[in-house]
Amino acid sequence: MKILITGGTGFLGAELARLLVARGDEVVLFDLAPDLVRISDFKDDVKLVHGNLAYASEVYNAARDSHVERIVHLGSMLSVPSNANPWASFQVNVVGTMNVLEAARLFGIEQVLFCSTLATYGIGCGATATDETIQRPTTMYGSGKLYGESLGRFYRTRFGLDFRSVRFPSVMGPGAKVKHVSQYYAWMVEYPALGKPFECFVAEGTKSPAIYFKDAVRALDMVCRVPRESIETVNYNVAGIAPTPTAKELEQAVRKHVPGAMVTYAPEPAIMEYYKTMRIEVMDDSRARQEWGWSAQYSDLDATVQDFLEEMRNNPARYGLK
Ligand SMILES: NC(=O)c1ccc[n+]([C@@H]2O[C@H](COP(=O)([O-])OP(=O)(O)OC[C@H]3O[C@@H](n4cnc5c(N)ncnc54)[C@H](O)[C@@H]3O)[C@@H](O)[C@H]2O)c1
């Protein structure tokens, strides 16, 4: 199958591309700032298109020229950059998503998978978020992503596009470079493993759900391949590690493997403001379980930290850790 991945050389895009290439799919990666390090082991097996999601013509050209059957839309500005530059975030996350959906409509591309986020929830949420929980985001990033979920649903009913989306909590894995409100998860493992001190930017008691990157990539691949008639909920929560640890509990899990870990806490007020309304500890993914058989393989924190450290040891170049 021929598949276009926007944000295709990013943290998740590159991992999904690696999986698809290994399976024999033809893959086109569209990215504003292609990161060749992440795809160095398979760059000759993909087509790379340098482009900006915010420019409709660049997205249309990529969609028209690549003759793909599916777009996996991962290109995005994450939470911290979106907060710093909400105007650019609007262009990338909102206009960019419109451009992708329009490209699919205009060039007859059957399916679009969109990647949304826990940050679409916010005000009034309790400890558990289901797919029916009212989404009232507090951030530019969450607001833009919620619009993407809704816009895709509209394209599904109005134009018959096979739109689907997954809503991830924090995705933890090696080599992610862009700071977002819950990026401390990955850096709490990565910095100590590299012998570097880590100043955690949330308080010790902060709890935020997370999923391991191998599970996240598996979910992206899996949801695309579900028969269209099985897709009812359309926008799906996808959960990973359970129970959700506090930042301190994560540090303790890391310490079992890296006893000399140098971790201190300096909570950033702007990020802690987000956690004042974001109280979700459980992402209820029962719809994904029922409709497409989803279940996380990495739900145990300790096993996840262990695999993360092994992955860093086994593939340092892939994650830019050398
Ligand atoms: N990482 C997480 O914890 C997390 C959690 C929930 C959802 N998501 C979603 O997963 C998707 C992938 O995130 P990621 O962690 O791989 O982030 P990332 O920042 O590593 O990757 C995003 C990619 O998008 C590209 N990009 C940014 N602006 C662009 C533009 N204007 N035009 C074209 N490309 C552009 C970047 O160059 C980058 O390669 C995003 O949609 C994100 O919102 C991520």
The ligand as an SDF file (V2000), in Angstrom:
LIG
                    3D

 44 48  0  0  0  0  0  0  0  0999 V2000
    4.6780   12.9080   21.6060 N   0  0  0  0  0  0  0  0  0  0  0  0
    3.5750   12.8570   22.3430 C   0  0  0  0  0  0  0  0  0  0  0  0
    3.6490   12.7060   23.5730 O   0  0  0  0  0  0  0  0  0  0  0  0
    2.2150   12.9600   21.6910 C   0  0  0  0  0  0  0  0  0  0  0  0
    1.0700   12.7670   22.4830 C   0  0  0  0  0  0  0  0  0  0  0  0
   -0.1970   12.8640   21.8950 C   0  0  0  0  0  0  0  0  0  0  0  0
   -0.2980   13.1320   20.5370 C   0  0  0  0  0  0  0  0  0  0  0  0
    0.8280   13.3270   19.8050 N   0  0  0  0  0  0  0  0  0  0  0  0
    0.6910   13.6410   18.3830 C   0  0  0  0  0  0  0  0  0  0  0  0
    1.4840   12.7510   17.6380 O   0  0  0  0  0  0  0  0  0  0  0  0
    1.9140   13.3830   16.4340 C   0  0  0  0  0  0  0  0  0  0  0  0
    3.3980   13.1780   16.2680 C   0  0  0  0  0  0  0  0  0  0  0  0
    4.0620   13.8010   17.3640 O   0  0  0  0  0  0  0  0  0  0  0  0
    5.6030   13.5680   17.6580 P   0  0  0  0  0  0  0  0  0  0  0  0
    5.7440   13.2840   19.1080 O   0  0  0  0  0  0  0  0  0  0  0  0
    6.1560   12.6390   16.6670 O   0  0  0  0  0  0  0  0  0  0  0  0
    6.1490   15.0470   17.4240 O   0  0  0  0  0  0  0  0  0  0  0  0
    7.4550   15.5470   16.6590 P   0  0  0  0  0  0  0  0  0  0  0  0
    7.5690   16.9960   16.9840 O   0  0  0  0  0  0  0  0  0  0  0  0
    8.6130   14.6690   16.9240 O   0  0  0  0  0  0  0  0  0  0  0  0
    7.0310   15.3470   15.1460 O   0  0  0  0  0  0  0  0  0  0  0  0
    6.2190   16.2460   14.4710 C   0  0  0  0  0  0  0  0  0  0  0  0
    6.7830   16.4290   13.0860 C   0  0  0  0  0  0  0  0  0  0  0  0
    5.9740   17.3780   12.4070 O   0  0  0  0  0  0  0  0  0  0  0  0
    6.8160   18.2060   11.6400 C   0  0  0  0  0  0  0  0  0  0  0  0
    6.1670   19.4900   11.4020 N   0  0  0  0  0  0  0  0  0  0  0  0
    5.9480   20.4860   12.2920 C   0  0  0  0  0  0  0  0  0  0  0  0
    5.3830   21.5230   11.6860 N   0  0  0  0  0  0  0  0  0  0  0  0
    5.2180   21.1820   10.3820 C   0  0  0  0  0  0  0  0  0  0  0  0
    4.6970   21.8500    9.2550 C   0  0  0  0  0  0  0  0  0  0  0  0
    4.2580   23.1040    9.3330 N   0  0  0  0  0  0  0  0  0  0  0  0
    4.6900   21.2090    8.0750 N   0  0  0  0  0  0  0  0  0  0  0  0
    5.1840   19.9350    7.9620 C   0  0  0  0  0  0  0  0  0  0  0  0
    5.6850   19.2580    9.0040 N   0  0  0  0  0  0  0  0  0  0  0  0
    5.7070   19.8810   10.1940 C   0  0  0  0  0  0  0  0  0  0  0  0
    8.0750   18.3570   12.4830 C   0  0  0  0  0  0  0  0  0  0  0  0
    9.1940   18.7500   11.6860 O   0  0  0  0  0  0  0  0  0  0  0  0
    8.2140   16.9680   13.0830 C   0  0  0  0  0  0  0  0  0  0  0  0
    9.0400   16.1370   12.2820 O   0  0  0  0  0  0  0  0  0  0  0  0
    1.4970   14.8500   16.5560 C   0  0  0  0  0  0  0  0  0  0  0  0
    0.3470   15.0680   15.8010 O   0  0  0  0  0  0  0  0  0  0  0  0
    1.2120   15.0130   18.0250 C   0  0  0  0  0  0  0  0  0  0  0  0
    0.2650   16.0170   18.2610 O   0  0  0  0  0  0  0  0  0  0  0  0
    2.0860   13.2360   20.3410 C   0  0  0  0  0  0  0  0  0  0  0  0
  1  2  1  0
  2  3  2  0
  2  4  1  0
  4  5  1  0
  4 44  2  0
  5  6  2  0
  6  7  1  0
  7  8  2  0
  8  9  1  0
  8 44  1  0
  9 10  1  0
  9 42  1  0
 10 11  1  0
 11 12  1  0
 11 40  1  0
 12 13  1  0
 13 14  1  0
 14 15  2  0
 14 16  1  0
 14 17  1  0
 17 18  1  0
 18 19  2  0
 18 20  1  0
 18 21  1  0
 21 22  1  0
 22 23  1  0
 23 24  1  0
 23 38  1  0
 24 25  1  0
 25 26  1  0
 25 36  1  0
 26 27  1  0
 26 35  1  0
 27 28  2  0
 28 29  1  0
 29 30  1  0
 29 35  2  0
 30 31  1  0
 30 32  2  0
 32 33  1  0
 33 34  2  0
 34 35  1  0
 36 37  1  0
 36 38  1  0
 38 39  1  0
 40 41  1  0
 40 42  1  0
 42 43  1  0
M  CHG  2   8   1  16  -1
M  END
$$$$
